[in-house]
Structure formats: structure tokens, C-alpha cells
Amino acid sequence: MFYRPGNFSIRLGATKREEFDEGTMVFSIPPTNIFRHPNFSSTETSLRNDIAMIKLPIGITFPTRPVKNATIAVIKLPSVSAKKKTYVGENALMSGWGQFEEDGDFSDFLNWAINPVIANADCQAKFSSLGLDYVYNGSICTSTSSLTGTCEVKIVVFFNDGPYLI
């Protein structure tokens, strides 16, 4: 079931859920500024096309050069020609507010890890053993000892010309 929210707040640059870091930007976002994938489908066992874009009420200015320890930075999206790329073997940075154990509390701090991307067949085998259908064409999986919180992460791969959200 997809819930249609009223206005909600978004915090850019936050590394703590309950506190405001210096430089954190907060915006109120109306539902009309949320654009979910037109083929999004959510069931108890599948989250196909689970992605959306949010239009901010103002433009954000970024430094022209990378800033050490910056919590907000420009990130590139892959080109259309990279659609069939698997990224298997590439090290990927994942970040999110996920849980460390099933039915546990969400983390109060933004967590991150670097793990290699694995083949979807290997990933599907892990999820299938749990009765879940989370892997499909276009999925990106990483090697980890736990699958907990995998829906709460964003995956970034770094190439010579900068970081890409995959």
C-alpha cells in the first residue's frame, strides 16, 4: 500500500536523526513535489521500482571543488548507456538509517559501509531463502553478512570522473 503524505520535512546534510548538525538544511515538502516511479509496486515481498525524486523548493549551490567531510555533494546519475552495466566487482559505498537487527530500532546516526557489488543470481539466492523477491533486472546487490536494512540504503560507486548513484 502506498501512503500519500501531507507535507513532510526533509533535512539535507543530516548525520543524526534526532539532532541538527551544523549546516543542516530543512525544507517542508508538499506531496506535489514528490515524483515516484510510474511503475512502482509495493507488496510484502517485493519493492519493484522503489525510487522517487523530490523537487526542493529552492536551488542548492554546491562548491566547485570537493570539500573534505562535506555531508552534501553533487552526485552523478549513470548514463542511459550504463543501464545494462552490472557493476559486479566494483566497490560500492552504501549509506542509510537502516536497522542492525530484524525488528530493531532504526539507527540514530547515518551509517555507511563499502562492499563489493555481487551478481544478482547470488543475491537472489540469499533473498529467496527468506521467501523474498527483492532482486530483479536493474537491481544492484552488495556482499554483506546481513540483509537487514537493505531497502534503506543508497549505493554509490566512485569512478575517475566522480561518484555515481547506481
VOPAGU-2260 file (C-alpha; in pm, 1 decimal, decimal comma):
REM VOPAGU-2260
SITE   aa  ch    i         X         Y         Z
SITE  MET   A    0       0,0       0,0       0,0
SITE  PHE   A    1     134,9     344,7     -89,0
SITE  TYR   A    2      60,7     615,7     164,8
SITE  ARG   A    3      10,3     968,8      38,4
SITE  PRO   A    4     170,7    1200,6     292,5
SITE  GLY   A    5      83,5    1556,1     373,6
SITE  ASN   A    6     372,8    1798,7     383,1
SITE  PHE   A    7     684,3    1648,8     532,8
SITE  SER   A    8    1028,6    1777,2     622,1
SITE  ILE   A    9    1349,3    1684,0     451,0
SITE  ARG   A   10    1689,0    1750,7     606,0
SITE  LEU   A   11    1990,5    1785,4     379,0
SITE  GLY   A   12    2327,3    1719,2     538,4
SITE  ALA   A   13    2196,3    1539,7     846,2
SITE  THR   A   14    2411,2    1269,9    1002,8
SITE  LYS   A   15    2196,1    1235,4    1316,9
SITE  ARG   A   16    1823,0    1159,8    1313,8
SITE  GLU   A   17    1726,2    1343,8    1631,0
SITE  GLU   A   18    1971,0    1636,0    1629,7
SITE  PHE   A   19    2059,7    1908,6    1383,9
SITE  ASP   A   20    2417,6    1914,3    1259,8
SITE  GLU   A   21    2578,5    2247,3    1178,0
SITE  GLY   A   22    2492,3    2329,0     817,6
SITE  THR   A   23    2184,5    2103,7     802,6
SITE  MET   A   24    1916,9    2247,5     572,6
SITE  VAL   A   25    1549,8    2176,4     646,4
SITE  PHE   A   26    1268,3    2207,2     392,5
SITE  SER   A   27     894,2    2146,5     405,9
SITE  ILE   A   28     799,1    1939,7     101,3
SITE  PRO   A   29     441,2    1922,7     -31,7
SITE  PRO   A   30     322,9    1592,0    -184,9
SITE  THR   A   31     307,5    1761,0    -526,6
SITE  ASN   A   32     689,3    1781,2    -520,0
SITE  ILE   A   33     727,8    1401,7    -494,6
SITE  PHE   A   34     760,3    1211,4    -821,4
SITE  ARG   A   35     763,7     835,1    -773,9
SITE  HIS   A   36     847,9     586,1   -1045,7
SITE  PRO   A   37     536,8     529,4   -1262,5
SITE  ASN   A   38     582,2     150,2   -1235,3
SITE  PHE   A   39     635,9     141,3    -857,4
SITE  SER   A   40     488,5    -168,9    -696,4
SITE  SER   A   41     496,7    -248,4    -327,6
SITE  THR   A   42     399,0    -577,8    -170,0
SITE  GLU   A   43     514,3    -752,9     147,5
SITE  THR   A   44     778,3    -941,9     -51,3
SITE  SER   A   45     871,0    -705,0    -335,4
SITE  LEU   A   46     957,0    -338,9    -385,7
SITE  ARG   A   47     990,4    -304,8    -762,1
SITE  ASN   A   48    1089,1      38,6    -894,9
SITE  ASP   A   49    1117,0     171,8    -537,9
SITE  ILE   A   50    1257,0     512,0    -629,1
SITE  ALA   A   51    1128,4     867,7    -633,5
SITE  MET   A   52    1254,4    1217,6    -699,1
SITE  ILE   A   53    1185,4    1514,4    -473,0
SITE  LYS   A   54    1178,8    1869,3    -605,6
SITE  LEU   A   55    1324,0    2107,0    -348,1
SITE  PRO   A   56    1159,6    2447,6    -302,7
SITE  ILE   A   57    1489,9    2626,8    -375,7
SITE  GLY   A   58    1807,4    2551,6    -568,1
SITE  ILE   A   59    2111,3    2428,9    -377,3
SITE  THR   A   60    2454,8    2574,7    -452,4
SITE  PHE   A   61    2748,1    2335,0    -425,5
SITE  PRO   A   62    3120,0    2415,6    -405,7
SITE  THR   A   63    3304,4    2383,0    -737,5
SITE  ARG   A   64    3560,0    2151,9    -573,9
SITE  PRO   A   65    3502,2    1860,7    -334,3
SITE  VAL   A   66    3505,3    1964,6      30,9
SITE  LYS   A   67    3658,2    1729,9     288,7
SITE  ASN   A   68    3393,6    1586,9     524,7
SITE  ALA   A   69    3108,6    1752,2     332,3
SITE  THR   A   70    2771,1    1596,1     410,7
SITE  ILE   A   71    2610,3    1724,7      89,2
SITE  ALA   A   72    2771,6    1697,5    -252,6
SITE  VAL   A   73    2683,2    1668,0    -618,2
SITE  ILE   A   74    2641,9    1311,4    -738,2
SITE  LYS   A   75    2601,3    1192,2   -1094,0
SITE  LEU   A   76    2337,8     956,6   -1227,1
SITE  PRO   A   77    2452,2     684,8   -1467,8
SITE  SER   A   78    2403,6     741,0   -1838,9
SITE  VAL   A   79    2136,0     553,8   -2031,7
SITE  SER   A   80    2415,7     351,3   -2195,6
SITE  ALA   A   81    2517,4     223,3   -1848,5
SITE  LYS   A   82    2170,8      72,5   -1795,7
SITE  LYS   A   83    2292,5    -282,2   -1865,8
SITE  LYS   A   84    2612,9    -246,2   -1661,2
SITE  THR   A   85    2618,6    -484,5   -1364,2
SITE  TYR   A   86    2898,2    -317,1   -1161,7
SITE  VAL   A   87    2994,1    -666,6   -1032,9
SITE  GLY   A   88    3327,6    -646,0    -851,9
SITE  GLU   A   89    3318,5    -266,0    -809,8
SITE  ASN   A   90    3341,4    -139,7    -452,2
SITE  ALA   A   91    3022,3      44,2    -361,4
SITE  LEU   A   92    2952,8     287,5     -78,7
SITE  MET   A   93    2615,0     233,4      87,8
SITE  SER   A   94    2459,0     471,0     337,2
SITE  GLY   A   95    2134,9     475,7     527,9
SITE  TRP   A   96    1944,6     480,7     855,0
SITE  GLY   A   97    1867,0     107,7     849,2
SITE  GLN   A   98    1826,0    -140,5    1129,7
SITE  PHE   A   99    2110,1    -352,2    1266,8
SITE  GLU   A  100    1876,6    -638,1    1355,3
SITE  GLU   A  101    1537,2    -752,8    1233,7
SITE  ASP   A  102    1256,5    -564,5    1413,1
SITE  GLY   A  103    1520,8    -345,1    1577,2
SITE  ASP   A  104    1516,4      31,5    1604,0
SITE  PHE   A  105    1645,1     243,6    1318,7
SITE  SER   A  106    1987,1     390,8    1377,4
SITE  ASP   A  107    2011,9     740,3    1527,3
SITE  PHE   A  108    2323,0     800,1    1314,8
SITE  LEU   A  109    2372,3     782,5     939,7
SITE  ASN   A  110    2570,6     464,6     875,7
SITE  TRP   A  111    2783,3     367,9     581,2
SITE  ALA   A  112    2981,3      71,8     454,7
SITE  ILE   A  113    3187,3     -16,2     148,8
SITE  ASN   A  114    3123,1    -359,5      -1,8
SITE  PRO   A  115    3180,4    -515,8    -344,3
SITE  VAL   A  116    2886,5    -546,6    -584,0
SITE  ILE   A  117    2787,8    -913,3    -636,0
SITE  ALA   A  118    2598,6   -1089,5    -914,2
SITE  ASN   A  119    2220,5   -1071,5    -893,8
SITE  ALA   A  120    2197,0   -1452,6    -905,4
SITE  ASP   A  121    2397,5   -1475,4    -581,0
SITE  CYS   A  122    2183,8   -1205,3    -423,0
SITE  GLN   A  123    1856,1   -1365,7    -534,4
SITE  ALA   A  124    1964,4   -1694,7    -378,1
SITE  LYS   A  125    2003,8   -1519,3     -40,6
SITE  PHE   A  126    1667,7   -1340,5     -62,4
SITE  SER   A  127    1483,4   -1647,2    -197,3
SITE  SER   A  128    1591,6   -1845,1     107,6
SITE  LEU   A  129    1399,1   -1583,2     310,5
SITE  GLY   A  130    1092,9   -1600,1      83,7
SITE  LEU   A  131    1157,0   -1253,1     -58,6
SITE  ASP   A  132    1153,0   -1135,9    -420,4
SITE  TYR   A  133    1366,3    -821,9    -395,7
SITE  VAL   A  134    1603,4    -891,0    -687,0
SITE  TYR   A  135    1507,2    -818,2   -1047,0
SITE  ASN   A  136    1665,0    -676,8   -1364,2
SITE  GLY   A  137    1823,3    -348,8   -1266,0
SITE  SER   A  138    1889,7    -448,1    -903,1
SITE  ILE   A  139    2232,0    -379,6    -756,2
SITE  CYS   A  140    2339,2    -608,9    -470,3
SITE  THR   A  141    2641,7    -594,4    -245,7
SITE  SER   A  142    2809,7    -859,6     -40,5
SITE  THR   A  143    2730,6    -833,8     328,7
SITE  SER   A  144    2680,3   -1074,8     615,6
SITE  SER   A  145    2332,7    -935,7     681,2
SITE  LEU   A  146    2042,8    -839,6     457,6
SITE  THR   A  147    1878,3    -632,2     731,3
SITE  GLY   A  148    1802,0    -280,0     619,3
SITE  THR   A  149    1895,8    -335,6     256,3
SITE  CYS   A  150    1592,5    -135,6     143,0
SITE  GLU   A  151    1714,9     165,7     336,7
SITE  VAL   A  152    2043,1     217,9     150,9
SITE  LYS   A  153    2166,5     418,7    -141,5
SITE  ILE   A  154    2456,9     274,0    -340,4
SITE  VAL   A  155    2735,3     489,8    -481,3
SITE  VAL   A  156    3026,7     376,4    -698,4
SITE  PHE   A  157    3330,5     601,5    -745,7
SITE  PHE   A  158    3493,2     632,9   -1087,4
SITE  ASN   A  159    3772,1     862,9   -1210,6
SITE  ASP   A  160    3522,5    1134,1   -1308,5
SITE  GLY   A  161    3338,4    1130,0    -975,4
SITE  PRO   A  162    3076,4     944,0    -769,4
SITE  TYR   A  163    2768,3     788,3    -931,8
SITE  LEU   A  164    2441,6     688,3    -766,0
SITE  ILE   A  165    2356,6     344,2    -906,9
